[in-house]
């Protein structure tokens, strides 16, 4: 087992609020966010027209400032999240000279869904494909954290021409979709979704997801994480996804042909690190790198390490022998 040693990187500390020019389509509560990294990335969010069946959706993302010579790095987010999940890692990837996109998945994030399309897996995939086909256009290094890893695997199997490599971070890929929730009566589904966006639940999820998060930071990160829930169509989109059955990619894992980097926080309390070893075994053309003293979202908690891993992976020889690396 090879061992790569890097210095531990503490979570960035939320900074004082300052004046930023935010796009007018963001919920007004963005003004209350104190984290300077979140505010800066929020100021760069754009909406691009993406054609989906008979509907043109103004779709939210953060575009690269410059085009790179390597394959573009495209960052997805986790379940019911947004591109702001990448507020710390995104600028580091740009500093490394990588063409970097952060994309909101259909039904989440900051797109205009006033005319709500179906938010099932097929539509989410098709929407992302149309965005890639219209704007990104080159095979991607596709990065998916948590449920975003399932989204990335599903996309890479269906559209292999669009994906050069995969980065899977604390991957939620062994869950059977939304499970029994897909069979709930619609009224009960709406009641559950209303709890999902509540401040106490989001605050508690952060307690589980991160190691030793200070109270003041968690308060602000909770506001960042639920900002997109302020849109009037968020509940409809969430219920639609829940009742559709969600992502179940267990049978697609062995169909993945791309080289994959698996990144895992060793102190993940949400998804067992034993599943990281299982995923590594099922993806023969992969490497597994485990980050100590890190929870479920390493790209938020240890952004320097994750940015370095992604940058190295973009440049590496794809024929490199699979290995497990523990970062100390």
N, C-alpha and C positions, 0 to 999 in steps of 0.2 A: 504494500500500500504506500503510494507516494504521499508525502506530507508537504503542504505549502504553508508557510508561516507569514501571516500578515498581522499588523497591529490592529487591535480592537478599535472600532470606531463608535463612539457614543451617539445616541440619537440626537439629531439637531434640535436645538432648543428654540421654542417659539419666540419670535421677536416682537417688539412693540408694533402696533398698527401704524401705518403710514399711508399717505395718499397714493392711490394707484388709479390708473384709468382702466376700468373694467368694461368689457363689451356689454351693451345695454340689455342683452337677452339673459344675462345671468340673474338669478334671484337676488333681490336687494340685500338679503342677509350676508352676501359676500363681503359687504362693508364691515361686518362685525368680526371677521376673521383676523386674528392677530399675527399668525405665522407668516413671516415675510416671504418664505419660499412658496407657500400656497398662494399668497396674493400675487406674486410675480407670475407664476404659471397661469393663474386664473386670468390675468390681464392679456395673456397670449392666446386664449382659447378663441377659435374661429368656428364658423359654421360654413360648410361646403355643401353645395347641392349634390345629392346622390339620388339617382333614379331607382325606384323600387316598384316594379310592376307599373301601375298607373299613377303612382304617387311619387312626387319629388320631395325628398326629405332634406331639410337643412340640418346637416349632420355635424356634430361638434368634434373637434380634435385640436391638437397643437401641432402645427406644421414646423418642419425644420427651417432654420434660418438660411442654411446653405446646403447644397447637394454634395454628398460625399462620393468618394471613388469606390468605396466598398458597398456591399449590399446594405440597403437601408435597414435600420433597427426600428421595429414597430412594436410599441408597448400597448398591450391590452391591460384591462384591470380585472379585479375580482368580482364576486357576486355583488350586485346592487351597489356598485361603486362608480368611480369616474376617473378621468385622466389625472385629476388632482392627486391620486394615489402615487403618482410619479414625481411629486414636487421636489424631492431631494435628489433622486437619481438622474432625472432628465437633464438638468444642467451639467452634471458631471459627464454624461455621455456626449453632450454637445462639445464640452471642453476637450474631450478626447478626439474630436474631429469626425464624429460619426453622424451621418444623416439620420435623425431621430424623429419619429412620429409618436404621438400618444393619442390613441383613438378611443372614443366612447362607443361601447357596444349598443346596438339598437335596444331601446327600452330603458337604458340607464344613462347617466351622464346628462349632458346639457343640450342635446339635440332638440329641434322643434317637432314635437309629436302631437300638436293640436289635432291633426287628423291622424289618429292613432292607427298604425298598421298592426297586423298580428305580430306578437312578440315571441313567437315560438323559435325553436332552434333553427329551423330551415330559413326563416326570415332573417334572423340575426346573422346567419352565415351568408346569405345572399346579399344583405345590406353591406356587410364588410367586404365581400368580394367586389361589389360594384364600386365601393370607395377605392379599394386597391386598384382596380382596373382603370378607374378614371384619373387617379392622382399619383399613386405610388409607383405602379407600373413595372417595377423590377422585383425579382425574387427577394423575399424578406428574411431577416433574422427575426422570427416572430416570438415575442416574449409574453408568457402568460402566467400570472401569479394566482394561486388558489383555484377558484372556478375558471379563471382565465386560462389555466393550463388545459382544462377540458375543451374550452372554446378553441384554443390553439390546435390541439390534437384533431378535433373534428374538422377544422378548416384545412389543416395540412393533409389529411387523408383525402378529402373531397377535392381540394384544389392544390395538388402537389406542385404544379407549375409556378405557384405564387410564393412558395416557402422554400428557402434555401436551408435554413437550420431552425431549430426550436430551442428556446430557453424556458424551462418549466420550473417555477418557483413554488415550493411547498404545495405541490399539485393536488388539487381535489379532483381526482380522476377515477376513483373507485366507488363513488356514491351512485346509487341508482336513480338519478334524476331527482325530482322533487318528491318521489316516493308517494306515501299515502295522501300527501297534500293535494295531489292532482285530482283526487276524488272528492274533495271537500265541496259542499254546497257553496255557491258563489257568495252568498251573504257572509258565511263564516270565513271564506277566503279573504274578503275585504276587511273583516274584523282583525284577522291575523296580520294582514299587511299594515294596518294602522298601528299595530304594536311594533312592527318591524322598523318603522321610521321614528319611533319614539326616542327621545333623548336618553332615558334610563337604559334602554336596551342597547343602543349604540355605544353608550359609555361603558357598559359591562363587556361588550364584545371587545373593546379596546383593552380592557383589563386582561382578558384572556389572550389577546393576540400579541401583546407586547410584554417585555420583561421590565418590571419596576418603573412603569410610566408615571412621572410626577402628576399630581392632581391638576395643576394649572395647565400642563401640556395636554392632558387627556380631555379637559374641558374644551380646549380649542380644537383638538383633532376630531372630537365628536362633532363639532359644528362643521368642520371641513367634510367629514364623511357623510353627513346627511344633507349637505347643501342642495344636491340635485333632487332630493325628495320634496322640495318646496314647489315643484311644478304641479299644476292641477291634473296633469295626465299621468303622473307617476304611479298612483294607486292602480289605475286601469292597466297600465303596462305591466306592473308587478303581478297583479292577479292573473292576467293573461298568460304570463310566463309560468306561473305556478301551476295553473290548471292544464297547461300544455304538456306537462311531464318533465320539462327541463332536459339537461344533458346527461346522457348515459353513454360513456365512451369506452367502457371496459373491453368491448369487442373490437374497438378500433385501434387500441394501443399496439397490438402486434402487426398492424397494417402500416405503421409509421415507417417511412423509408429515410427520412431526413436524419442527419446527425443531431443529437440532442445534448444539451447541458441541463442537468438537474441540480437545482440549488435548494438547500433545505436548512432551515433554522433548527439547530439541535434541541432547543427548548420549546419547540412548537407544542402548545397545549391543545390545539384544535385538530391537527392531523398528525398521527403518529409517524415518527421518523422511520419506523419499520416499513411503512409504505414507500418511503423513498428508496429503500433497498430493493423492495419488490419491483418498483417501476424501473429501476436501473437494470434489473435482471431481465425484464420484459422488453427493454429497448437496447438491443445488443450494441448498437452504434451510439453509445451515450457515455457521458462521464457524470459522476455524482460528486458534488462538492458541498460539504456540510459546514455550517457556520456556527461556532459555539457562542454561548451567551446571547442567543438570538431567538426570537419567537416566530410567529406565523408569517410575518411580512418583512422579510429581510431588506427589501428595496426601500422600505420606510425606516427601519431600525438601523440597518448597516449599509447605507447607500454607497459609501466609498468602496466597500468590498464587492458589492453587487455590480457596480459600474466597472470595476477592474475585471471582474470575471466575464462580463459581457464583452468588454472591449477585447480581452484576450481571445475569447471564443470567436469573435468576428474574424480575427486574424489567423487563427490556428490552422494547421494542416488537418483537413477532414479525415485523413487516414490514420490519425493518432489512435493508438490502442486505448480501449475503454479502461477507465480507472476510477477509483474512489479517492477523493482528496479531502482530508479534514483540515479546516483552516483554524489555526491556533493563534 
